[in-house]
Amino acid sequence: MTMFKTKMVGAEEGRVEIHGFSLDIVKGMLEFIYTDKIDIIPKSAWEYLIIGHTYQLDGLKKDAESVIIPCIDSNNSLVICFQGYKYSELLSKTAINYNGLAGMPSSYV
């Protein structure tokens, strides 16, 4: 929520422009901000993770992570591992453990 509390362009006008996310994801983020609840389906979990990361909404990120983690498999674990370095340390570590790479030096992973 830090981003919404700081002085931003457009703050005097009482609006915030959000780019790069679908309308449904932005609506879901706003629902989460107002209710602290959200129903995330696996298909949209990654987008919620990214928007939660972008706008520093740790609770939204955690909710998205909890949907993504059970979906980690041999087809997506390496992608999640590498993308996790940018958006979620938990996802990255979980994907590393899934692949049995936990014991390797970080320079190899």
C-alpha positions, 0 to 999 in steps of 0.5 A, a space after each residue: 500500500 506504500 505506493 498509494 500513500 506516497 505523493 504520485 503524479 495525479 495525486 492532486 486530481 484524486 486518481 491513479 492510472 494503472 497500466 500493464 494489467 487487465 481490468 479484471 486483475 485491477 478490479 481484483 486488486 482493488 477488491 483485495 485492498 478494500 476487503 483483504 479477501 480475494 478468490 484467485 484461480 490458478 489461471 490468474 494467480 501469476 498476474 495477481 502475484 505481479 500486481 501485488 509485487 508492483 504495488 507492494 501488497 504483501 497479502 495479495 502476493 501471499 494469496 497468489 503464492 498459495 495458489 501457484 505453489 500446488 501447481 508447480 510441476 516438472 513442466 513449469 518449475 524452472 520457469 517459476 524458479 527463474 521468475 521467482 527471483 524477480 517476484 517471489 523468493 518463496 516461489 523460487 525456493 519451492 521450485 528449486 526444491 521441486 527440482 532437487 536443486 536445493 543443494 547446488 551452489 547458487 552460482 549454478 542455479 
